[in-house]
Amino acid sequence: MEEKEKIIAYTCHACGIRGVDPPKSKKGNYMCPECGNQVEISEKRVVKKKEK
């Protein structure tokens, strides 16, 4: 069985926080969960998980 998982890494320039999987706003932009400003996406990748 193969499962795809997307990882989105972000950096918020307003408050300086970094993390993964930022919440999306209604406009489709990614927002900082701490301060609510728009974040810069630094990395998007899909990780494939294989279960034995």
mmCIF file of the N, C-alpha and C atoms, coordinates in Angstrom:
data_MODEL
# 
_entry.id   MODEL 
# 
loop_
_atom_site.group_PDB 
_atom_site.id 
_atom_site.type_symbol 
_atom_site.label_atom_id 
_atom_site.label_alt_id 
_atom_site.label_comp_id 
_atom_site.label_asym_id 
_atom_site.label_entity_id 
_atom_site.label_seq_id 
_atom_site.pdbx_PDB_ins_code 
_atom_site.Cartn_x 
_atom_site.Cartn_y 
_atom_site.Cartn_z 
_atom_site.occupancy 
_atom_site.B_iso_or_equiv 
_atom_site.pdbx_formal_charge 
_atom_site.auth_seq_id 
_atom_site.auth_comp_id 
_atom_site.auth_asym_id 
_atom_site.auth_atom_id 
_atom_site.pdbx_PDB_model_num 
ATOM 1   N N  . MET A 1 1  ? 0.840   -1.195 0.000  1.00 0.00 ? 1  MET A N  1 
ATOM 2   C CA . MET A 1 1  ? 0.000   0.000  0.000  1.00 0.00 ? 1  MET A CA 1 
ATOM 3   C C  . MET A 1 1  ? 0.882   1.254  0.000  1.00 0.00 ? 1  MET A C  1 
ATOM 4   N N  . GLU A 1 2  ? 0.522   2.202  -0.872 1.00 0.00 ? 2  GLU A N  1 
ATOM 5   C CA . GLU A 1 2  ? 1.343   3.407  -0.989 1.00 0.00 ? 2  GLU A CA 1 
ATOM 6   C C  . GLU A 1 2  ? 0.511   4.634  -0.643 1.00 0.00 ? 2  GLU A C  1 
ATOM 7   N N  . GLU A 1 3  ? 1.083   5.505  0.138  1.00 0.00 ? 3  GLU A N  1 
ATOM 8   C CA . GLU A 1 3  ? 0.366   6.680  0.600  1.00 0.00 ? 3  GLU A CA 1 
ATOM 9   C C  . GLU A 1 3  ? 1.193   7.924  0.302  1.00 0.00 ? 3  GLU A C  1 
ATOM 10  N N  . LYS A 1 4  ? 0.543   8.935  -0.259 1.00 0.00 ? 4  LYS A N  1 
ATOM 11  C CA . LYS A 1 4  ? 1.253   10.175 -0.563 1.00 0.00 ? 4  LYS A CA 1 
ATOM 12  C C  . LYS A 1 4  ? 0.937   11.222 0.491  1.00 0.00 ? 4  LYS A C  1 
ATOM 13  N N  . GLU A 1 5  ? 1.969   11.914 0.912  1.00 0.00 ? 5  GLU A N  1 
ATOM 14  C CA . GLU A 1 5  ? 1.796   12.952 1.914  1.00 0.00 ? 5  GLU A CA 1 
ATOM 15  C C  . GLU A 1 5  ? 2.567   14.190 1.477  1.00 0.00 ? 5  GLU A C  1 
ATOM 16  N N  . LYS A 1 6  ? 1.884   15.317 1.410  1.00 0.00 ? 6  LYS A N  1 
ATOM 17  C CA . LYS A 1 6  ? 2.541   16.554 0.986  1.00 0.00 ? 6  LYS A CA 1 
ATOM 18  C C  . LYS A 1 6  ? 3.037   17.314 2.211  1.00 0.00 ? 6  LYS A C  1 
ATOM 19  N N  . ILE A 1 7  ? 4.279   17.764 2.120  1.00 0.00 ? 7  ILE A N  1 
ATOM 20  C CA . ILE A 1 7  ? 4.861   18.565 3.195  1.00 0.00 ? 7  ILE A CA 1 
ATOM 21  C C  . ILE A 1 7  ? 5.157   19.948 2.637  1.00 0.00 ? 7  ILE A C  1 
ATOM 22  N N  . ILE A 1 8  ? 4.625   20.965 3.297  1.00 0.00 ? 8  ILE A N  1 
ATOM 23  C CA . ILE A 1 8  ? 4.870   22.341 2.895  1.00 0.00 ? 8  ILE A CA 1 
ATOM 24  C C  . ILE A 1 8  ? 5.583   23.053 4.033  1.00 0.00 ? 8  ILE A C  1 
ATOM 25  N N  . ALA A 1 9  ? 6.819   23.455 3.777  1.00 0.00 ? 9  ALA A N  1 
ATOM 26  C CA . ALA A 1 9  ? 7.582   24.180 4.788  1.00 0.00 ? 9  ALA A CA 1 
ATOM 27  C C  . ALA A 1 9  ? 7.449   25.675 4.523  1.00 0.00 ? 9  ALA A C  1 
ATOM 28  N N  . TYR A 1 10 ? 7.299   26.455 5.604  1.00 0.00 ? 10 TYR A N  1 
ATOM 29  C CA . TYR A 1 10 ? 7.089   27.884 5.431  1.00 0.00 ? 10 TYR A CA 1 
ATOM 30  C C  . TYR A 1 10 ? 7.913   28.691 6.427  1.00 0.00 ? 10 TYR A C  1 
ATOM 31  N N  . THR A 1 11 ? 8.095   29.968 6.087  1.00 0.00 ? 11 THR A N  1 
ATOM 32  C CA . THR A 1 11 ? 8.738   30.926 6.975  1.00 0.00 ? 11 THR A CA 1 
ATOM 33  C C  . THR A 1 11 ? 7.883   32.181 7.009  1.00 0.00 ? 11 THR A C  1 
ATOM 34  N N  . CYS A 1 12 ? 7.578   32.661 8.194  1.00 0.00 ? 12 CYS A N  1 
ATOM 35  C CA . CYS A 1 12 ? 6.829   33.905 8.336  1.00 0.00 ? 12 CYS A CA 1 
ATOM 36  C C  . CYS A 1 12 ? 7.806   35.038 8.621  1.00 0.00 ? 12 CYS A C  1 
ATOM 37  N N  . HIS A 1 13 ? 7.826   36.039 7.736  1.00 0.00 ? 13 HIS A N  1 
ATOM 38  C CA . HIS A 1 13 ? 8.767   37.147 7.908  1.00 0.00 ? 13 HIS A CA 1 
ATOM 39  C C  . HIS A 1 13 ? 8.279   38.149 8.941  1.00 0.00 ? 13 HIS A C  1 
ATOM 40  N N  . ALA A 1 14 ? 6.970   38.121 9.221  1.00 0.00 ? 14 ALA A N  1 
ATOM 41  C CA . ALA A 1 14 ? 6.416   39.078 10.181 1.00 0.00 ? 14 ALA A CA 1 
ATOM 42  C C  . ALA A 1 14 ? 6.818   38.731 11.617 1.00 0.00 ? 14 ALA A C  1 
ATOM 43  N N  . CYS A 1 15 ? 6.675   37.443 11.982 1.00 0.00 ? 15 CYS A N  1 
ATOM 44  C CA . CYS A 1 15 ? 7.003   37.070 13.368 1.00 0.00 ? 15 CYS A CA 1 
ATOM 45  C C  . CYS A 1 15 ? 8.202   36.125 13.463 1.00 0.00 ? 15 CYS A C  1 
ATOM 46  N N  . GLY A 1 16 ? 8.718   35.689 12.306 1.00 0.00 ? 16 GLY A N  1 
ATOM 47  C CA . GLY A 1 16 ? 9.947   34.908 12.303 1.00 0.00 ? 16 GLY A CA 1 
ATOM 48  C C  . GLY A 1 16 ? 9.781   33.426 12.597 1.00 0.00 ? 16 GLY A C  1 
ATOM 49  N N  . ILE A 1 17 ? 8.544   32.947 12.604 1.00 0.00 ? 17 ILE A N  1 
ATOM 50  C CA . ILE A 1 17 ? 8.309   31.537 12.923 1.00 0.00 ? 17 ILE A CA 1 
ATOM 51  C C  . ILE A 1 17 ? 8.492   30.676 11.672 1.00 0.00 ? 17 ILE A C  1 
ATOM 52  N N  . ARG A 1 18 ? 8.942   29.448 11.878 1.00 0.00 ? 18 ARG A N  1 
ATOM 53  C CA . ARG A 1 18 ? 9.052   28.483 10.787 1.00 0.00 ? 18 ARG A CA 1 
ATOM 54  C C  . ARG A 1 18 ? 8.275   27.237 11.167 1.00 0.00 ? 18 ARG A C  1 
ATOM 55  N N  . GLY A 1 19 ? 7.757   26.556 10.157 1.00 0.00 ? 19 GLY A N  1 
ATOM 56  C CA . GLY A 1 19 ? 7.018   25.343 10.450 1.00 0.00 ? 19 GLY A CA 1 
ATOM 57  C C  . GLY A 1 19 ? 6.603   24.635 9.182  1.00 0.00 ? 19 GLY A C  1 
ATOM 58  N N  . VAL A 1 20 ? 5.692   23.692 9.319  1.00 0.00 ? 20 VAL A N  1 
ATOM 59  C CA . VAL A 1 20 ? 5.173   22.966 8.170  1.00 0.00 ? 20 VAL A CA 1 
ATOM 60  C C  . VAL A 1 20 ? 3.647   22.989 8.189  1.00 0.00 ? 20 VAL A C  1 
ATOM 61  N N  . ASP A 1 21 ? 3.075   22.802 7.000  1.00 0.00 ? 21 ASP A N  1 
ATOM 62  C CA . ASP A 1 21 ? 1.620   22.756 6.828  1.00 0.00 ? 21 ASP A CA 1 
ATOM 63  C C  . ASP A 1 21 ? 0.905   23.994 7.376  1.00 0.00 ? 21 ASP A C  1 
ATOM 64  N N  . PRO A 1 22 ? 1.152   25.157 6.776  1.00 0.00 ? 22 PRO A N  1 
ATOM 65  C CA . PRO A 1 22 ? 0.458   26.361 7.221  1.00 0.00 ? 22 PRO A CA 1 
ATOM 66  C C  . PRO A 1 22 ? -1.015  26.317 6.824  1.00 0.00 ? 22 PRO A C  1 
ATOM 67  N N  . PRO A 1 23 ? -1.887  26.950 7.594  1.00 0.00 ? 23 PRO A N  1 
ATOM 68  C CA . PRO A 1 23 ? -3.310  26.979 7.239  1.00 0.00 ? 23 PRO A CA 1 
ATOM 69  C C  . PRO A 1 23 ? -3.551  27.875 6.032  1.00 0.00 ? 23 PRO A C  1 
ATOM 70  N N  . LYS A 1 24 ? -4.590  27.554 5.249  1.00 0.00 ? 24 LYS A N  1 
ATOM 71  C CA . LYS A 1 24 ? -4.919  28.358 4.079  1.00 0.00 ? 24 LYS A CA 1 
ATOM 72  C C  . LYS A 1 24 ? -6.007  29.362 4.415  1.00 0.00 ? 24 LYS A C  1 
ATOM 73  N N  . SER A 1 25 ? -5.890  30.554 3.823  1.00 0.00 ? 25 SER A N  1 
ATOM 74  C CA . SER A 1 25 ? -6.942  31.548 3.968  1.00 0.00 ? 25 SER A CA 1 
ATOM 75  C C  . SER A 1 25 ? -8.019  31.306 2.922  1.00 0.00 ? 25 SER A C  1 
ATOM 76  N N  . LYS A 1 26 ? -9.074  32.105 2.973  1.00 0.00 ? 26 LYS A N  1 
ATOM 77  C CA . LYS A 1 26 ? -10.171 31.948 2.025  1.00 0.00 ? 26 LYS A CA 1 
ATOM 78  C C  . LYS A 1 26 ? -9.734  32.277 0.601  1.00 0.00 ? 26 LYS A C  1 
ATOM 79  N N  . LYS A 1 27 ? -8.709  33.108 0.451  1.00 0.00 ? 27 LYS A N  1 
ATOM 80  C CA . LYS A 1 27 ? -8.216  33.478 -0.869 1.00 0.00 ? 27 LYS A CA 1 
ATOM 81  C C  . LYS A 1 27 ? -7.269  32.433 -1.449 1.00 0.00 ? 27 LYS A C  1 
ATOM 82  N N  . GLY A 1 28 ? -6.911  31.433 -0.648 1.00 0.00 ? 28 GLY A N  1 
ATOM 83  C CA . GLY A 1 28 ? -6.017  30.389 -1.125 1.00 0.00 ? 28 GLY A CA 1 
ATOM 84  C C  . GLY A 1 28 ? -4.560  30.647 -0.809 1.00 0.00 ? 28 GLY A C  1 
ATOM 85  N N  . ASN A 1 29 ? -4.292  31.726 -0.069 1.00 0.00 ? 29 ASN A N  1 
ATOM 86  C CA . ASN A 1 29 ? -2.927  32.004 0.354  1.00 0.00 ? 29 ASN A CA 1 
ATOM 87  C C  . ASN A 1 29 ? -2.637  31.257 1.648  1.00 0.00 ? 29 ASN A C  1 
ATOM 88  N N  . TYR A 1 30 ? -1.366  31.026 1.896  1.00 0.00 ? 30 TYR A N  1 
ATOM 89  C CA . TYR A 1 30 ? -0.976  30.380 3.147  1.00 0.00 ? 30 TYR A CA 1 
ATOM 90  C C  . TYR A 1 30 ? -0.762  31.437 4.217  1.00 0.00 ? 30 TYR A C  1 
ATOM 91  N N  . MET A 1 31 ? -1.279  31.156 5.415  1.00 0.00 ? 31 MET A N  1 
ATOM 92  C CA . MET A 1 31 ? -1.184  32.116 6.503  1.00 0.00 ? 31 MET A CA 1 
ATOM 93  C C  . MET A 1 31 ? -0.411  31.562 7.687  1.00 0.00 ? 31 MET A C  1 
ATOM 94  N N  . CYS A 1 32 ? 0.192   32.458 8.434  1.00 0.00 ? 32 CYS A N  1 
ATOM 95  C CA . CYS A 1 32 ? 0.908   32.076 9.651  1.00 0.00 ? 32 CYS A CA 1 
ATOM 96  C C  . CYS A 1 32 ? -0.093  31.777 10.757 1.00 0.00 ? 32 CYS A C  1 
ATOM 97  N N  . PRO A 1 33 ? 0.014   30.607 11.406 1.00 0.00 ? 33 PRO A N  1 
ATOM 98  C CA . PRO A 1 33 ? -0.908  30.274 12.493 1.00 0.00 ? 33 PRO A CA 1 
ATOM 99  C C  . PRO A 1 33 ? -0.690  31.129 13.746 1.00 0.00 ? 33 PRO A C  1 
ATOM 100 N N  . GLU A 1 34 ? 0.467   31.775 13.860 1.00 0.00 ? 34 GLU A N  1 
ATOM 101 C CA . GLU A 1 34 ? 0.763   32.585 15.038 1.00 0.00 ? 34 GLU A CA 1 
ATOM 102 C C  . GLU A 1 34 ? 0.220   34.016 14.907 1.00 0.00 ? 34 GLU A C  1 
ATOM 103 N N  . CYS A 1 35 ? 0.576   34.682 13.786 1.00 0.00 ? 35 CYS A N  1 
ATOM 104 C CA . CYS A 1 35 ? 0.225   36.105 13.674 1.00 0.00 ? 35 CYS A CA 1 
ATOM 105 C C  . CYS A 1 35 ? -0.782  36.403 12.564 1.00 0.00 ? 35 CYS A C  1 
ATOM 106 N N  . GLY A 1 36 ? -1.037  35.431 11.682 1.00 0.00 ? 36 GLY A N  1 
ATOM 107 C CA . GLY A 1 36 ? -2.058  35.613 10.657 1.00 0.00 ? 36 GLY A CA 1 
ATOM 108 C C  . GLY A 1 36 ? -1.587  36.286 9.379  1.00 0.00 ? 36 GLY A C  1 
ATOM 109 N N  . ASN A 1 37 ? -0.310  36.627 9.315  1.00 0.00 ? 37 ASN A N  1 
ATOM 110 C CA . ASN A 1 37 ? 0.218   37.219 8.094  1.00 0.00 ? 37 ASN A CA 1 
ATOM 111 C C  . ASN A 1 37 ? 0.499   36.150 7.046  1.00 0.00 ? 37 ASN A C  1 
ATOM 112 N N  . GLN A 1 38 ? 0.656   36.599 5.796  1.00 0.00 ? 38 GLN A N  1 
ATOM 113 C CA . GLN A 1 38 ? 0.961   35.649 4.730  1.00 0.00 ? 38 GLN A CA 1 
ATOM 114 C C  . GLN A 1 38 ? 2.406   35.174 4.883  1.00 0.00 ? 38 GLN A C  1 
ATOM 115 N N  . VAL A 1 39 ? 2.602   33.872 4.699  1.00 0.00 ? 39 VAL A N  1 
ATOM 116 C CA . VAL A 1 39 ? 3.933   33.296 4.864  1.00 0.00 ? 39 VAL A CA 1 
ATOM 117 C C  . VAL A 1 39 ? 4.569   33.009 3.516  1.00 0.00 ? 39 VAL A C  1 
ATOM 118 N N  . GLU A 1 40 ? 5.887   32.890 3.521  1.00 0.00 ? 40 GLU A N  1 
ATOM 119 C CA . GLU A 1 40 ? 6.619   32.517 2.317  1.00 0.00 ? 40 GLU A CA 1 
ATOM 120 C C  . GLU A 1 40 ? 6.845   31.018 2.348  1.00 0.00 ? 40 GLU A C  1 
ATOM 121 N N  . ILE A 1 41 ? 6.457   30.351 1.261  1.00 0.00 ? 41 ILE A N  1 
ATOM 122 C CA . ILE A 1 41 ? 6.639   28.910 1.179  1.00 0.00 ? 41 ILE A CA 1 
ATOM 123 C C  . ILE A 1 41 ? 8.072   28.629 0.735  1.00 0.00 ? 41 ILE A C  1 
ATOM 124 N N  . SER A 1 42 ? 8.807   27.912 1.571  1.00 0.00 ? 42 SER A N  1 
ATOM 125 C CA . SER A 1 42 ? 10.207  27.648 1.256  1.00 0.00 ? 42 SER A CA 1 
ATOM 126 C C  . SER A 1 42 ? 10.397  26.294 0.589  1.00 0.00 ? 42 SER A C  1 
ATOM 127 N N  . GLU A 1 43 ? 9.479   25.366 0.837  1.00 0.00 ? 43 GLU A N  1 
ATOM 128 C CA . GLU A 1 43 ? 9.648   24.037 0.249  1.00 0.00 ? 43 GLU A CA 1 
ATOM 129 C C  . GLU A 1 43 ? 8.320   23.304 0.168  1.00 0.00 ? 43 GLU A C  1 
ATOM 130 N N  . LYS A 1 44 ? 8.086   22.691 -0.994 1.00 0.00 ? 44 LYS A N  1 
ATOM 131 C CA . LYS A 1 44 ? 6.931   21.800 -1.146 1.00 0.00 ? 44 LYS A CA 1 
ATOM 132 C C  . LYS A 1 44 ? 7.470   20.471 -1.629 1.00 0.00 ? 44 LYS A C  1 
ATOM 133 N N  . ARG A 1 45 ? 7.113   19.409 -0.942 1.00 0.00 ? 45 ARG A N  1 
ATOM 134 C CA . ARG A 1 45 ? 7.543   18.099 -1.420 1.00 0.00 ? 45 ARG A CA 1 
ATOM 135 C C  . ARG A 1 45 ? 6.516   17.041 -1.042 1.00 0.00 ? 45 ARG A C  1 
ATOM 136 N N  . VAL A 1 46 ? 6.522   16.002 -1.827 1.00 0.00 ? 46 VAL A N  1 
ATOM 137 C CA . VAL A 1 46 ? 5.609   14.897 -1.569 1.00 0.00 ? 46 VAL A CA 1 
ATOM 138 C C  . VAL A 1 46 ? 6.430   13.716 -1.091 1.00 0.00 ? 46 VAL A C  1 
ATOM 139 N N  . VAL A 1 47 ? 6.059   13.213 0.068  1.00 0.00 ? 47 VAL A N  1 
ATOM 140 C CA . VAL A 1 47 ? 6.748   12.077 0.649  1.00 0.00 ? 47 VAL A CA 1 
ATOM 141 C C  . VAL A 1 47 ? 5.885   10.840 0.452  1.00 0.00 ? 47 VAL A C  1 
ATOM 142 N N  . LYS A 1 48 ? 6.498   9.831  -0.110 1.00 0.00 ? 48 LYS A N  1 
ATOM 143 C CA . LYS A 1 48 ? 5.770   8.579  -0.314 1.00 0.00 ? 48 LYS A CA 1 
ATOM 144 C C  . LYS A 1 48 ? 6.077   7.627  0.839  1.00 0.00 ? 48 LYS A C  1 
ATOM 145 N N  . LYS A 1 49 ? 5.009   7.164  1.468  1.00 0.00 ? 49 LYS A N  1 
ATOM 146 C CA . LYS A 1 49 ? 5.173   6.213  2.558  1.00 0.00 ? 49 LYS A CA 1 
ATOM 147 C C  . LYS A 1 49 ? 4.797   4.833  2.065  1.00 0.00 ? 49 LYS A C  1 
ATOM 148 N N  . LYS A 1 50 ? 5.652   3.869  2.338  1.00 0.00 ? 50 LYS A N  1 
ATOM 149 C CA . LYS A 1 50 ? 5.345   2.489  1.968  1.00 0.00 ? 50 LYS A CA 1 
ATOM 150 C C  . LYS A 1 50 ? 5.188   1.661  3.218  1.00 0.00 ? 50 LYS A C  1 
ATOM 151 N N  . GLU A 1 51 ? 4.074   0.953  3.283  1.00 0.00 ? 51 GLU A N  1 
ATOM 152 C CA . GLU A 1 51 ? 3.840   0.066  4.424  1.00 0.00 ? 51 GLU A CA 1 
ATOM 153 C C  . GLU A 1 51 ? 4.060   -1.365 3.992  1.00 0.00 ? 51 GLU A C  1 
ATOM 154 N N  . LYS A 1 52 ? 4.705   -2.119 4.872  1.00 0.00 ? 52 LYS A N  1 
ATOM 155 C CA . LYS A 1 52 ? 4.989   -3.524 4.552  1.00 0.00 ? 52 LYS A CA 1 
ATOM 156 C C  . LYS A 1 52 ? 3.817   -4.402 4.929  1.00 0.00 ? 52 LYS A C  1 
# 
